[in-house]
Amino acid sequence: MVKNREKLPVKICYIDSLSPNQSEQADRLRDLYHADLIIWGKLRNAGPECSADGLCLNFQPSDTLIRYAGGEVRKKVDNDYRPNISAADLESGLISMGAESFDAWLISMVNMKIGQRKPEFYRIAEDWPVERKAEEYNRRGALYESVNNFDKAIADYSEAIYLNPCRKYFEDRASACTFWGDKSTAIVDYDILLYNFPKYAFYYLGRGMAKFEKGDIKDAINDFNQAINLDSNMTLSFKRRAVAYDTLGDYASAYSDYTFCIKKDANDLDAYLARGTLDSRNGNHQAAIADLSIVLAKEPDNLSALIRRGLSYSFSGIYEKALKDYDDAIRSSPDNANLYFLRGLCHKRFGKINKSLKDFNLAVKYDSLDIDNFLYRGDALSQLGHLQKANADYDKAIQLQPNNPDTYWFRANLKSKLKQFENALSDFDRAIALDSLNANYYIDKGVMLSDMGQHAEAYSVYTRAILIDSTNSIPYGNRGIALSGLGNDDAAINDYLTAIRLSANNALYYNNLGNSYSRLGRYAEALEVLNQSLRLDPTFTKAYNNRATANWALGKYLASLRDRVLAIHSSKYSYLFYLYVIGLFLVFKRRKISRLPLIQTLSHHLSRAYLRFRIFLRHL
């Protein structure tokens, strides 16, 4: 009828021998007959959702129609449509149009096919009754919203409200504006709804969400509280309040709300995921792993849970399981650059730098605009000795974001490694100029200044880092080294003790403290802290040597000799030195020197040999 009335150049093919009931079957028919639109269906009484002129219709449009009507097709096409819309969204919209609007849409599709004109999406006649026009504006608004055309959706909702200010139209516009439009409009709409329905918890929830999106977090929490008071069974209010608490840094309250949701419904996977994510971000990795494992037991392909559990495994040092989670995530999303980046970081922490480099290469391949991909690939290249390639990556990161301080910080550390100290200082200063409150920039600059022998300048830089973050042990430990380099071991000892108080399991701090005690002649105290250093790290070569010095000064020659041997034992060239020691021992044994002079003389020669050995290593 439409074809004849409008004289449409359309070929209609009616087939009664085939009756598809799945979109995949309709796909096959569409391709078989080269059709632009497949329509099939049953009588209205087939189910409660049927709504198209006595029939429960389904539509399978061609890629061309989907694209121009606002949907996304499965293959790459011109960017003349909005993404993330399936044929199913378009199908539901077509069904909701009703006969006249569908006819108009079909006509406009034909015009597009024949005249290459982009079609009108949905027709509303001016001569329709006001209430019907309002209903159609609201319906078209919902259709626009389903295909992510939010500006047009909100405009249609507003037109519907203008024509007939009813409850449903305010609800739809408030919901759309909360996430896609003017938050203030959403808040006003919810105010109107609450004025007429003050006991309706969902409106407080909606207004709270709008306030949250606007940035009024505390006011949003007040609305969530009201919603919870009116309906304590609506767990969405607890979840939204938890997000707001988390935004304000109130981890305990957010955790409590997610826990309430889980107690309310032990199968609430969203609550487990949210609580697990919260725990992971706050360093409670074992608890996070437990919650996220519950999610993954029921949804093995949940990408968010895989990523977050992988991070918790990685931070817990359980690298094999972290890598498995990232592998699973990559299988489900093989073009996701962030997944390769995270797996690369895990390989880096695991000490597998070559594998981390491969992952960072893939991260760059899939996202060449993310500077972190270049920065961390540059770091991996630097560790593997490819310094010029690393420098090229840092230059690229700076080119992408010239005002990002991290880019200069990474390059500064590379320049320092290359002994290009002037260039490194320039990059450190540039990073600090862009972000003067990042203690790491000062710490690494201080390390380089100490390496240059500029201990006074290093002391000043470390002091600045401490002013920024007095809870970080590193600047205290490093400032102690600078003070020791300036000959002020008394002050250095105070810094080492502070560093140990903040990080009691760091063997380096005890070693450096012992070194300063020895230089001040306090050998007994030196021996005590050096013992602790070696308890924490039994392979710490410098600590063995420093303890050997303290033992010698205390007359413990055999212990000193043993520490020298243990120091060499930790070297990869130890076998060379053992040959020397054995030969030296046999010489003294042949001379029949008594035990004590033998130990003293052997230790003396061992110390001299060790120094020569160190010089030998430098030339390898």
C-alpha positions as CSV (number, residue, x, y, z in Angstrom):
1,M,0.0,0.0,0.0
2,V,2.8,2.4,0.9
3,K,4.7,1.4,-2.2
4,N,1.7,2.2,-4.5
5,R,0.6,5.4,-2.7
6,E,4.1,6.9,-2.7
7,K,5.2,5.3,-6.0
8,L,8.3,4.0,-4.3
9,P,10.8,2.1,-6.6
10,V,10.8,-0.8,-4.1
11,K,10.7,-4.4,-4.9
12,I,8.7,-6.4,-2.3
13,C,9.3,-10.1,-2.1
14,Y,6.8,-12.0,0.1
15,I,7.9,-15.5,1.0
16,D,5.6,-17.8,3.0
17,S,7.8,-20.8,3.0
18,L,10.4,-19.3,5.3
19,S,9.8,-18.0,8.8
20,P,12.9,-16.8,10.7
21,N,12.6,-16.5,14.4
22,Q,16.2,-15.5,15.1
23,S,18.1,-12.5,13.9
24,E,20.9,-14.8,12.6
25,Q,18.3,-16.6,10.3
26,A,17.1,-13.2,9.1
27,D,20.7,-12.3,8.4
28,R,21.0,-15.3,6.1
29,L,17.8,-14.4,4.3
30,R,18.9,-10.8,3.9
31,D,22.2,-11.8,2.3
32,L,20.4,-14.5,0.2
33,Y,17.9,-12.0,-1.4
34,H,20.2,-9.0,-1.2
35,A,17.5,-7.3,0.8
36,D,17.7,-3.9,2.5
37,L,15.1,-4.9,5.1
38,I,13.8,-8.2,6.3
39,I,10.4,-8.1,8.1
40,W,9.0,-11.1,9.9
41,G,6.6,-11.7,12.7
42,K,3.6,-13.4,14.4
43,L,0.2,-12.4,15.5
44,R,-0.1,-9.9,18.4
45,N,-1.3,-12.5,20.8
46,A,2.1,-14.3,20.5
47,G,3.4,-12.3,23.5
48,P,2.9,-9.2,25.6
49,E,5.6,-7.2,23.9
50,C,4.1,-7.2,20.5
51,S,3.0,-3.7,19.4
52,A,3.0,-3.2,15.7
53,D,-0.5,-3.3,13.9
54,G,-1.7,-6.7,15.0
55,L,1.6,-8.4,14.4
56,C,4.7,-9.0,16.6
57,L,7.2,-7.7,14.0
58,N,10.9,-8.0,13.9
59,F,13.2,-6.1,11.5
60,Q,16.7,-6.9,10.2
61,P,17.9,-3.9,8.2
62,S,20.8,-3.9,5.8
63,D,24.2,-2.4,6.9
64,T,23.4,0.7,4.9
65,L,20.1,1.3,6.6
66,I,21.5,0.6,10.0
67,R,24.4,3.0,9.4
68,Y,22.2,5.9,8.2
69,A,19.6,5.4,10.9
70,G,22.1,5.6,13.7
71,G,23.4,2.1,14.2
72,E,26.7,0.3,14.0
73,V,27.4,-2.5,11.6
74,R,29.9,-5.4,12.1
75,K,32.4,-4.2,9.5
76,K,34.2,-1.0,9.1
77,V,32.3,1.7,7.3
78,D,32.3,5.5,7.0
79,N,32.1,7.5,10.2
80,D,28.6,8.7,9.4
81,Y,26.9,7.1,12.3
82,R,27.1,7.0,16.1
83,P,29.1,4.1,17.6
84,N,28.0,1.3,20.0
85,I,24.5,0.9,18.7
86,S,23.4,-2.6,17.6
87,A,20.8,-3.6,15.1
88,A,18.6,-4.7,18.0
89,D,18.4,-1.0,19.3
90,L,17.3,0.1,15.9
91,E,14.8,-2.8,15.7
92,S,13.1,-1.9,19.0
93,G,12.9,1.7,17.8
94,L,11.2,0.7,14.6
95,I,8.7,-1.4,16.4
96,S,7.8,1.5,18.8
97,M,7.1,3.8,15.9
98,G,3.7,2.5,15.0
99,A,2.3,2.4,11.4
100,E,2.4,6.0,10.3
101,S,5.9,6.7,11.6
102,F,7.3,3.5,10.2
103,D,5.8,4.3,6.8
104,A,7.5,7.7,6.9
105,W,10.8,6.1,8.0
106,L,10.6,3.6,5.1
107,I,10.0,6.4,2.6
108,S,13.0,8.3,3.9
109,M,15.1,5.1,3.6
110,V,14.1,4.8,0.0
111,N,15.0,8.4,-0.6
112,M,18.4,7.8,0.9
113,K,19.0,4.7,-1.3
114,I,17.8,6.4,-4.5
115,G,18.7,10.0,-4.0
116,Q,21.7,9.5,-1.6
117,R,20.0,11.8,1.0
118,K,20.4,11.1,4.6
119,P,16.9,10.2,5.9
120,E,14.7,11.8,8.5
121,F,14.8,9.6,11.5
122,Y,11.3,9.8,12.7
123,R,8.4,11.9,11.5
124,I,5.9,13.8,13.7
125,A,3.0,15.5,12.0
126,E,2.0,19.0,13.0
127,D,-1.7,18.3,12.7
128,W,-1.7,15.5,15.3
129,P,-3.5,16.1,18.6
130,V,-1.4,17.6,21.3
131,E,-1.3,14.6,23.6
132,R,-0.3,12.3,20.7
133,K,2.4,14.7,19.6
134,A,3.7,14.8,23.1
135,E,3.8,11.1,23.3
136,E,5.5,10.8,20.0
137,Y,8.1,13.4,20.9
138,N,8.8,11.4,24.1
139,R,9.0,8.2,22.1
140,R,11.3,9.7,19.5
141,G,13.4,11.1,22.4
142,A,13.8,7.5,23.7
143,L,14.8,6.3,20.3
144,Y,17.4,9.1,19.9
145,E,18.7,8.2,23.3
146,S,19.0,4.5,22.4
147,V,21.3,5.5,19.5
148,N,23.4,7.9,21.6
149,N,22.0,11.1,20.0
150,F,21.5,12.7,23.4
151,D,21.1,16.3,22.3
152,K,18.2,15.5,20.1
153,A,16.8,13.1,22.7
154,I,16.8,15.8,25.4
155,A,15.3,18.3,22.9
156,D,12.4,15.9,22.2
157,Y,11.8,15.2,25.9
158,S,11.6,19.0,26.5
159,E,9.1,19.4,23.6
160,A,7.0,16.6,25.1
161,I,7.1,18.3,28.5
162,Y,6.1,21.6,26.9
163,L,3.1,20.0,25.2
164,N,2.0,17.9,28.1
165,P,4.0,18.2,31.4
166,C,3.3,14.7,32.7
167,R,5.3,12.6,35.2
168,K,6.9,10.2,32.7
169,Y,8.3,13.0,30.5
170,F,10.0,14.7,33.4
171,E,11.4,11.3,34.5
172,D,12.8,10.6,31.0
173,R,14.4,14.1,30.6
174,A,15.8,14.1,34.2
175,S,17.4,10.7,33.6
176,A,18.9,11.8,30.2
177,C,20.2,15.1,31.5
178,T,21.8,13.4,34.5
179,F,24.3,11.6,32.4
180,W,24.3,13.4,29.0
181,G,23.0,16.9,29.4
182,D,22.6,19.8,31.8
183,K,22.8,18.5,35.4
184,S,21.0,21.5,36.7
185,T,18.0,20.7,34.5
186,A,18.0,17.2,35.8
187,I,18.0,18.5,39.4
188,V,15.1,20.9,38.7
189,D,13.1,18.1,37.1
190,Y,13.7,15.9,40.1
191,D,12.7,18.8,42.4
192,I,9.4,19.0,40.5
193,L,8.8,15.3,40.8
194,L,9.7,15.3,44.5
195,Y,7.3,18.2,45.1
196,N,4.5,16.1,43.8
197,F,5.8,12.7,45.0
198,P,7.8,13.4,48.2
199,K,7.9,9.8,49.4
200,Y,9.2,8.3,46.2
201,A,12.8,7.1,47.0
202,F,13.8,6.7,43.4
203,Y,13.6,10.4,42.7
204,Y,16.0,11.1,45.6
205,L,18.3,8.6,44.2
206,G,18.0,10.2,40.7
207,R,18.6,13.7,42.1
208,G,21.6,12.5,44.1
209,M,23.1,11.0,41.0
210,A,22.6,14.3,39.1
211,K,24.2,16.2,42.0
212,F,27.1,13.7,42.0
213,E,27.6,14.2,38.2
214,K,27.6,17.9,38.8
215,G,30.3,17.6,41.5
216,D,28.1,18.4,44.5
217,I,29.2,15.2,46.3
218,K,28.1,16.0,49.9
219,D,24.6,17.1,48.7
220,A,24.4,13.9,46.6
221,I,25.1,11.9,49.8
222,N,22.3,13.7,51.6
223,D,19.9,12.6,48.8
224,F,21.2,9.0,48.8
225,N,20.5,9.0,52.6
226,Q,16.9,10.2,52.0
227,A,16.4,7.4,49.4
228,I,17.8,4.8,51.8
229,N,15.5,6.1,54.6
230,L,12.5,5.7,52.3
231,D,13.5,2.4,50.9
232,S,16.3,0.4,52.5
233,N,15.8,-2.5,50.1
234,M,16.9,-0.4,47.1
235,T,20.6,-1.4,47.0
236,L,21.4,0.9,44.1
237,S,21.1,3.8,46.6
238,F,23.8,2.1,48.8
239,K,26.1,1.5,45.8
240,R,25.7,5.1,44.6
241,R,26.4,6.4,48.1
242,A,29.5,4.2,48.3
243,V,30.8,5.7,45.1
244,A,30.3,9.2,46.6
245,Y,32.0,8.2,49.8
246,D,34.9,6.8,47.9
247,T,35.2,10.0,45.9
248,L,35.5,11.9,49.2
249,G,38.2,9.5,50.4
250,D,35.9,7.9,53.0
251,Y,37.0,4.3,52.2
252,A,35.5,2.8,55.4
253,S,32.0,4.1,54.6
254,A,32.1,3.0,51.0
255,Y,33.3,-0.4,52.1
256,S,30.4,-0.6,54.6
257,D,27.8,0.2,51.9
258,Y,29.1,-2.4,49.5
259,T,29.2,-5.0,52.3
260,F,25.5,-4.2,53.1
261,C,24.6,-4.9,49.4
262,I,26.4,-8.2,49.6
263,K,24.7,-9.2,52.8
264,K,21.4,-8.2,51.2
265,D,22.1,-10.3,48.1
266,A,25.0,-12.8,48.2
267,N,24.8,-13.1,44.4
268,D,25.2,-9.3,43.8
269,L,28.3,-9.6,41.6
270,D,28.4,-5.8,41.0
271,A,28.8,-5.2,44.7
272,Y,31.6,-7.8,44.9
273,L,33.3,-6.2,41.9
274,A,33.0,-2.7,43.4
275,R,34.2,-3.8,46.9
276,G,37.1,-5.8,45.3
277,T,38.1,-2.8,43.2
278,L,37.9,-0.5,46.3
279,D,40.2,-2.9,48.3
280,S,42.6,-3.2,45.4
281,R,43.0,0.5,45.1
282,N,43.6,0.9,48.8
283,G,46.2,-1.8,49.0
284,N,44.1,-4.6,50.6
285,H,45.0,-7.0,47.9
286,Q,44.2,-10.3,49.6
287,A,40.6,-9.1,50.3
288,A,40.4,-7.8,46.8
289,I,41.5,-11.1,45.3
290,A,38.8,-12.9,47.3
291,D,36.0,-10.7,46.1
292,L,37.1,-10.6,42.5
293,S,37.5,-14.3,42.5
294,I,33.8,-14.7,43.4
295,V,32.9,-12.5,40.4
296,L,35.1,-14.5,38.1
297,A,33.9,-17.8,39.3
298,K,30.5,-16.9,37.8
299,E,31.6,-14.6,35.1
300,P,35.0,-15.8,33.8
301,D,35.2,-13.2,31.1
302,N,34.4,-10.2,33.3
303,L,37.1,-7.8,32.0
304,S,37.0,-5.4,34.9
305,A,37.4,-8.2,37.4
306,L,40.3,-9.8,35.4
307,I,42.1,-6.5,35.2
308,R,41.7,-5.6,38.8
309,R,42.5,-9.0,40.2
310,G,45.6,-9.1,37.9
311,L,46.7,-5.8,39.5
312,S,46.2,-7.2,43.0
313,Y,48.1,-10.3,42.2
314,S,50.9,-8.2,40.7
315,F,51.2,-5.9,43.7
316,S,51.2,-9.0,45.9
317,G,54.2,-10.4,44.0
318,I,52.1,-13.3,42.7
319,Y,53.2,-12.7,39.1
320,E,52.3,-16.0,37.5
321,K,48.6,-15.6,38.5
322,A,48.6,-11.9,37.5
323,L,49.9,-12.8,34.1
324,K,47.3,-15.5,33.6
325,D,44.5,-12.9,34.4
326,Y,46.0,-10.5,31.9
327,D,46.3,-13.3,29.3
328,D,42.6,-14.1,29.8
329,A,41.7,-10.5,29.5
330,I,43.7,-10.1,26.3
331,R,41.9,-13.1,24.8
332,S,38.6,-11.4,25.3
333,S,39.8,-8.0,24.2
334,P,42.8,-8.5,21.9
335,D,43.0,-4.9,20.6
336,N,43.0,-3.3,24.1
337,A,46.3,-1.3,24.5
338,N,45.8,-0.9,28.2
339,L,45.8,-4.7,28.8
340,Y,49.2,-5.1,27.0
341,F,50.5,-2.1,29.0
342,L,49.4,-3.7,32.3
343,R,50.9,-7.1,31.4
344,G,54.1,-5.3,30.4
345,L,54.3,-3.7,33.8
346,C,53.7,-7.2,35.4
347,H,56.5,-8.7,33.3
348,K,58.7,-5.8,34.4
349,R,58.1,-6.3,38.1
350,F,58.7,-10.1,37.5
351,G,62.1,-9.2,36.0
352,K,61.2,-10.3,32.5
353,I,62.3,-7.2,30.7
354,N,62.3,-8.7,27.2
355,K,58.7,-9.8,27.6
356,S,57.7,-6.5,29.0
357,L,59.2,-4.8,26.0
358,K,57.1,-7.0,23.6
359,D,54.0,-6.0,25.5
360,F,54.8,-2.3,25.5
361,N,55.4,-2.6,21.7
362,L,51.9,-3.9,21.3
363,A,50.5,-1.2,23.6
364,V,52.1,1.4,21.3
365,K,50.7,-0.4,18.3
366,Y,47.1,-0.2,19.5
367,D,47.4,3.2,21.1
368,S,50.1,5.5,19.8
369,L,48.8,8.5,21.6
370,D,49.1,7.3,25.2
371,I,52.4,8.7,26.5
372,D,52.7,6.0,29.2
373,N,53.1,3.4,26.5
374,F,56.2,5.3,25.2
375,L,57.5,6.1,28.7
376,Y,57.5,2.5,29.9
377,R,58.7,1.1,26.6
378,G,61.6,3.6,26.9
379,D,62.3,2.4,30.4
380,A,62.4,-1.2,29.2
381,L,64.7,-0.3,26.3
382,S,66.9,1.6,28.8
383,Q,67.2,-1.4,31.0
384,L,68.2,-3.6,28.0
385,G,70.9,-1.1,27.0
386,H,69.1,0.3,24.0
387,L,69.6,3.9,25.2
388,Q,69.2,5.7,22.0
389,K,65.9,4.0,21.2
390,A,64.8,4.8,24.8
391,N,65.6,8.4,24.2
392,A,63.5,8.4,21.0
393,D,60.5,7.1,23.0
394,Y,60.9,9.8,25.6
395,D,61.2,12.5,22.9
396,K,58.0,11.1,21.3
397,A,56.2,11.3,24.7
398,I,57.3,14.9,25.1
399,Q,56.1,15.7,21.6
400,L,52.7,14.2,22.4
401,Q,52.4,16.0,25.8
402,P,55.0,18.8,26.1
403,N,53.5,20.0,29.4
404,N,53.5,16.6,31.2
405,P,56.3,16.6,33.8
406,D,56.7,12.7,33.8
407,T,58.0,12.8,30.3
408,Y,60.9,15.1,31.3
409,W,61.5,13.0,34.5
410,F,61.9,9.8,32.5
411,R,64.3,11.4,30.0
412,A,66.2,13.1,32.8
413,N,67.0,9.7,34.4
414,L,68.2,8.4,31.0
415,K,70.4,11.4,30.4
416,S,71.8,10.9,33.9
417,K,72.6,7.2,33.0
418,L,74.3,8.5,29.9
419,K,76.4,10.9,32.0
420,Q,74.8,13.8,30.1
421,F,74.5,15.7,33.4
422,E,73.7,19.1,32.0
423,N,70.9,17.8,29.8
424,A,69.6,15.7,32.7
425,L,69.6,18.7,35.1
426,S,67.6,20.7,32.5
427,D,65.0,18.0,32.2
428,F,64.8,17.5,36.0
429,D,64.3,21.3,36.4
430,R,61.6,21.3,33.7
431,A,59.7,18.5,35.4
432,I,59.9,20.3,38.7
433,A,58.7,23.6,37.1
434,L,55.7,21.8,35.8
435,D,55.0,19.9,39.1
436,S,56.8,21.3,42.1
437,L,55.0,18.9,44.5
438,N,56.3,15.6,43.2
439,A,58.9,14.3,45.6
440,N,60.2,11.7,43.1
441,Y,61.6,14.4,40.8
442,Y,63.6,15.9,43.7
443,I,64.8,12.4,44.9
444,D,66.1,11.4,41.4
445,K,67.7,14.7,40.9
446,G,69.4,14.4,44.2
447,V,70.8,10.9,43.3
448,M,72.4,12.4,40.2
449,L,73.9,15.3,42.1
450,S,75.4,12.9,44.6
451,D,76.8,10.9,41.7
452,M,78.4,14.1,40.5
453,G,79.9,14.7,43.9
454,Q,77.7,17.7,44.5
455,H,76.6,16.6,48.0
456,A,75.6,20.0,49.3
457,E,73.2,20.5,46.3
458,A,71.9,17.0,46.8
459,Y,71.3,17.7,50.5
460,S,69.2,20.7,49.6
461,V,67.2,18.8,47.0
462,Y,66.5,15.9,49.4
463,T,65.4,18.3,52.0
464,R,62.8,19.7,49.6
465,A,61.5,16.2,48.9
466,I,61.1,15.6,52.7
467,L,59.1,18.8,53.0
468,I,56.8,17.5,50.3
469,D,56.4,14.0,51.8
470,S,57.8,13.4,55.3
471,T,56.4,9.8,55.3
472,N,58.7,8.6,52.5
473,S,61.8,6.9,53.7
474,I,63.8,7.3,50.5
475,P,64.8,11.0,50.8
476,Y,65.9,10.5,54.4
477,G,68.1,7.6,53.4
478,N,69.5,9.4,50.4
479,R,70.1,12.6,52.4
480,G,72.1,10.5,54.9
481,I,74.4,9.5,52.0
482,A,74.8,13.2,51.0
483,L,75.6,14.2,54.6
484,S,78.1,11.3,54.9
485,G,79.7,12.6,51.6
486,L,80.0,16.0,53.3
487,G,81.7,14.3,56.3
488,N,78.8,14.9,58.6
489,D,78.2,11.3,59.8
490,D,76.5,12.4,63.0
491,A,73.7,14.1,61.0
492,A,73.7,11.2,58.5
493,I,73.0,8.8,61.4
494,N,69.9,10.7,62.4
495,D,68.6,10.5,58.8
496,Y,69.3,6.8,58.5
497,L,67.5,6.2,61.8
498,T,64.4,8.1,60.5
499,A,64.5,6.1,57.3
500,I,64.6,2.9,59.2
501,R,61.7,4.0,61.4
502,L,59.7,4.6,58.2
503,S,60.9,1.4,56.4
504,A,62.2,-1.1,58.9
505,N,62.9,-3.8,56.3
506,N,65.2,-2.0,54.1
507,A,68.7,-3.6,54.3
508,L,70.4,-0.6,52.6
509,Y,69.5,1.8,55.4
510,Y,71.1,-0.5,58.1
511,N,74.2,-0.9,55.9
512,N,74.7,2.8,55.5
513,L,74.0,3.4,59.2
514,G,76.7,0.8,60.0
515,N,79.1,2.5,57.6
516,S,78.6,5.9,59.4
517,Y,79.0,4.2,62.8
518,S,82.3,2.7,61.7
519,R,83.6,6.0,60.4
520,L,82.9,7.5,63.8
521,G,84.7,4.6,65.5
522,R,81.5,3.2,67.0
523,Y,82.3,-0.4,65.8
524,A,80.1,-2.3,68.2
525,E,77.0,-0.3,67.1
526,A,78.1,-0.7,63.5
527,L,78.3,-4.5,63.9
528,E,74.8,-4.6,65.4
529,V,73.1,-2.8,62.5
530,L,75.2,-4.6,59.9
531,N,74.0,-7.9,61.3
532,Q,70.4,-6.7,60.9
533,S,71.2,-5.6,57.3
534,L,72.4,-9.1,56.4
535,R,69.4,-10.7,58.2
536,L,67.2,-8.8,55.8
537,D,69.4,-9.5,52.8
538,P,71.9,-12.4,53.1
539,T,73.3,-11.6,49.6
540,F,74.2,-8.0,50.3
541,T,77.9,-7.8,49.3
542,K,78.5,-4.3,50.7
543,A,77.2,-5.2,54.1
544,Y,79.6,-8.2,54.3
545,N,82.5,-5.9,53.5
546,N,81.4,-3.2,56.0
547,R,80.9,-5.9,58.7
548,A,84.4,-7.2,57.9
549,T,85.8,-3.8,58.5
550,A,84.0,-3.5,61.9
551,N,85.0,-7.0,62.9
552,W,88.7,-6.3,62.1
553,A,88.6,-3.1,64.1
554,L,87.2,-5.1,67.1
555,G,89.9,-7.7,66.7
556,K,87.6,-10.4,65.4
557,Y,90.0,-11.4,62.6
558,L,88.4,-14.8,61.8
559,A,85.0,-13.2,61.5
560,S,86.4,-10.5,59.3
561,L,88.0,-13.1,57.1
562,R,84.8,-15.0,56.8
563,D,82.9,-11.8,55.8
564,R,85.4,-11.0,53.1
565,V,84.9,-14.5,51.7
566,L,81.1,-14.2,51.9
567,A,81.3,-10.8,50.1
568,I,83.2,-12.4,47.3
569,H,80.8,-15.4,47.3
570,S,77.9,-13.1,46.3
571,S,79.8,-12.0,43.1
572,K,79.2,-13.8,39.8
573,Y,83.0,-13.8,39.4
574,S,83.6,-15.5,42.8
575,Y,85.1,-18.6,41.3
576,L,88.1,-16.6,40.1
577,F,88.7,-15.2,43.5
578,Y,88.4,-18.6,45.2
579,L,91.3,-19.9,43.1
580,Y,93.3,-17.0,44.4
581,V,92.3,-17.6,48.1
582,I,93.1,-21.3,47.8
583,G,96.6,-20.5,46.4
584,L,97.2,-17.9,49.1
585,F,96.2,-20.3,51.9
586,L,98.4,-23.1,50.6
587,V,101.4,-20.7,50.5
588,F,100.9,-19.7,54.1
589,K,100.3,-23.3,55.2
590,R,103.6,-24.4,53.6
591,R,105.4,-21.7,55.6
592,K,103.9,-23.2,58.8
593,I,102.7,-19.8,60.2
594,S,100.9,-20.0,63.5
595,R,97.1,-19.7,63.5
596,L,96.6,-16.1,64.7
597,P,99.3,-14.5,62.5
598,L,98.0,-16.7,59.7
599,I,94.5,-15.3,60.0
600,Q,95.7,-11.7,60.4
601,T,98.1,-12.0,57.4
602,L,95.5,-13.8,55.3
603,S,92.8,-11.3,56.0
604,H,95.3,-8.4,55.2
605,H,96.2,-10.0,51.9
606,L,92.5,-10.9,51.2
607,S,91.5,-7.3,51.7
608,R,94.3,-6.1,49.3
609,A,93.3,-8.8,46.8
610,Y,89.7,-7.8,47.1
611,L,90.5,-4.2,46.1
612,R,92.5,-5.5,43.1
613,F,89.6,-7.8,42.3
614,R,87.2,-4.8,42.3
615,I,89.5,-3.0,39.9
616,F,89.7,-6.1,37.7
617,L,85.8,-6.2,37.6
618,R,85.6,-2.6,36.4
619,H,87.7,-3.5,33.4
620,L,85.6,-6.5,32.4
